[in-house]
Structure formats: C-alpha cells, structure tokens
C-alpha cells in the first residue's frame, strides 16, 4: 500500500500561492474527507475518535494558524495525526519497552507494510501508529519518535513489538 496521501492534490481551481481562507480550507477538507477520515480511523482505531479528528480539523483551519495553499494537503494530514495522538495519549504507553538490538529494517518494513487493515485495527495504539506512520505514510523513525515524544530506540522497540504481533 502506498502512502494514503502521497498524491493528494490541492482542490482544482484554487491558485496554489498565498494563504488559504477558512472557506478554502473547508472545501479541501470536504473534498478529501474520505482519505483523511481513513487515516484518523487507522490511527485511533475508533470511529467516534476519527469523527472527532475530522471535526477538530475543521476547527483548526486558517483562523488558528497560517496555512499556505502549497502546504494545505500536508497541513490536513499533520492536523489529523496531531489530533489523533492527542486522543490516543491515554492509550499510548512506552514504559514497558526494552531497547532492541539494531533492527533489520528490511524485514520490519516488509512485515509492517503488508499488514492487513483488519489486523491493524485490533492492535494497541502505539502499534497502529507505527504501521500507519512509519510503513504506510513513510515517516522516518526520528519523525515518528518526535511525534510521540520518545527516543528513536524506543520507537524501534515499538516497531519490533508491532512486527512480532503481526507475525504471531
């Protein structure tokens, strides 16, 4: 599966320069709501929380931050990720992780990339995050670790744990 949003484009007819208005942002979110909702659902594992992510994205439009048209697609994805992390914060725990030996990145990517969506939905929050963001969205280990507020080695431990759960 390729990145869900790697080829998301701006809404046709809008010039791609300058800052977006609230209306333009809402049009973009509505046009891409299916993909954005899928991302939120995969991350949170819960339809109610996915709907909350969408609602929050509409609230966080250009009124709260500057959003350039060129960046609108990445802003929408990043907003979903940040809101989902906020909603999952209680589920995300990392105290039980042990730093693994240097990982076999090829094996990890192969296992995680081909994980069935039905299985992903049943995994713990940190494992869902690892699959969606690292394998499917192609975020780096460093970026994923920063988003979660943990170290790179701890995120590698999450990746290893996720791969073990999928292979089991």
N, C-alpha and C positions, 0 to 999 in steps of 0.2 A: 504494500500500500504506500503510495507516495504521500507526501505531506498533504494534509487536508486542504491547506490554504496556500500552497506554494504558487499556485497560478490564479489566485483570486485577483481580479482586476477591479479598478475603480468603476463606478457607475458610468455607463456610456452617456455622453453628452455633457459631463462636467469637465471643465478645464482642470488640469492637474497642477496648477500653480496656486499659491496663496493659501490662506487659512480657510477651513471649512466653516460653514454656518451650522447651526443646530439642525436646520431642515435638511441640509445635505448629508449630515451625519445620520440622521434618522432614515433617509432614503437608502443610504448604503447599508445600514444595519438591517433594514427590512428586506433589501434585495439579497442579502447573504445570510438571512436568519437561519436557514436550514443547516448550513455548514457550521455557523457559529454555535447554534444550539447543540449540534452533534459533538463539537469539541467540549462544550460545557458538560454535556451528559457523560462523555467518556471520562472526563477528569473527576467529576463529582460522584458519578455512579448513581445519580438520583434525579428523577425527572423534575421534582419540585425545586431542587437546588439549581438545576440547569435553567429553569424558568426564572429563578431569582437572578442568575448571572445575566440573562438577556435583559431583564428589567433594569438592572444596575447599569448595564452598558448604555441603555437609552438615557439614564440619568446623568451619566458621566460624559456626555458629549462635550462639544467645544466650550460650553459655559464654564467648565471646571479646569480646562487645560487647553493649550494651543494645539490644534490638530491641523497639520498641513495636508492638503489633498493628496500629495505624493505618498504620504505615510498613513493614510486612512485605513488601508487594509491591515497593516501591521498593528496600528493602534487598536483596531477592533479585536484582533486575536490576542494581543497583550492584555487588553482590558478583561477579556474572558478568563485568561489564565490567572491574572491577579485576583479577580473576584472569586474564582473557583478555589484558589489557595486560601483565601480568607474564609470561605465557607467550610473548607476541609480542615482548617487549622486544628480543631479538636481531635480529628481522626489521625492527623499526621503526628507520629511519634518516632523518634530516632534513637532513644536511649539504649535500646537493646542491640544496636548494630555493632558488629566487630569489623575492623578494617580488614579487607580481604588481601590475599596475595595479588600481585599485579594481574589484572584481568585479561582474559582472552577476548579482546574487543570484537573480533570477527564472529566468534561463537555467540557472544552476547547480542550483537546486532541481528544475527540470523534468527536466534530464538525469539527475541523481542519483536522484531519487525513482522514476523509471521504469526504472532499470537492472534487467535480468533477473538473477534469483538465480544462474543458471548462469554468467553473466559475472562477477558479483561474486566468486564462489568462485575465479576464476582471477586476480584482481587482487592486487597486492602488499598486504601487511598494512596499511600506512597508508591505502591507498585503500579497502580493505574497511571499515576503521574509519570513514572519512569518510562512506561511504554509509550504513552501519548506524546510526551515532550521530547524524550531522547530518541526513540526509534521512529516514531511516525512524523513528528514535527522537525526532527533533525537539529534540535538544540544541542549545544555542546554540554559535556559533563559540567564544566565550570558554570555555564549559564543556568543549568538546572539546579546545581548546588546553591548558587546565589539566590535564585527564586525561592528556594526552600529555607534559606538561612543556615545551611550546613556546609561542611567542608567537602572537598572533592572526594576524599577517601570514603567518607560516609555515603556519598551518593553512589560510588562504586559498589559499596555494600548493598545498597538498595537494588542496584542493577543485578547483582549476583542473586540476591534473595528472590527477585522477580523471575529471573531465569529458572531458578530451582522450582518455584511454584508452577511455572508453565510446563516444565519438563516432567513434573510429577504425574 
